[in-house]
Amino acid sequence: MDDELAAAAARLRLALELFEAGEGLVRARLRREHPLANDADIEARLIAWLRERPGAEHGDAAGRPVTWPRPRR
């Protein structure tokens, strides 16, 4: 069980590192596209991009959008 937990922890760490790397890439792109923007503006643009990424407006999963939390039946 310890090996499974260690493997899961390693996968989570990797996912978080990849997210940070991707966030850095988007931030760099935003700085190139908006060279006169200040740090607060870049941060606001990054947050807006994270909330409504083109092509993933309803999330990254396949399927139809549903309300969350789902109502209990």
N, C-alpha and C positions, 0 to 999 in steps of 0.2 A: 504494500500500500504506500509506503514511503517513496518508492520509485515512481509510482503513478502521480503522487502529489508533487514531487520534484519536477516531473515532466510537465505537468499542468502549469506549475509556477513558471517554468522556463518559457512555455508557449505564451503565457500572459505577458511576461516581461518583453518578449519579442514583439508581440502585438502592440504594446505601449510604445516601444522604441520606434516601430514602423509608423505609428500615428504621429509621434513627435517629428520624425523625419519628413513625413508628408506635410505636416503643418508648417515646417520650416520652408519647404519648397513653395508652398502656396504663398506664404508671407514674402518670400523673395520675388515671386512673380508679381504680387501686388505692388511691391516697391518699384519694380521695373515699369509697370504700367502706370503708376501714379507717383512719379519722382518728387513731386512737391508736397505730397501728403505727409502729415506728422505721424508720430507713433500711435496716437489715439485713433486717428482716422484709419490707419492700416489695421489696427486691432479690431475696429468696428467692421471693416470690410471682411476681415478673416472670419469673424463670428457670423456675419451674414452668409458668407460662403458655406460655412460648416452647417448652418441651419437649412439652407436651400441650395444644395449643390446642383448645378445643371445636370440633368440625367438621373438624379436621385432625389427628386423632390418629395417622394413618398417613402424614402428609405432605400437601403441597399439590397433588400430581399426581393425575390420574385414573388408575384402574386398581386392580389388586389388590396388597396389600402382599407384598413378598418379603424374604427375609433378605439382609443385606448384610454383607460382600461376597458376591456370588453365587459359588457353587461352580463351578469350571471343569469342563467336560465333556470 
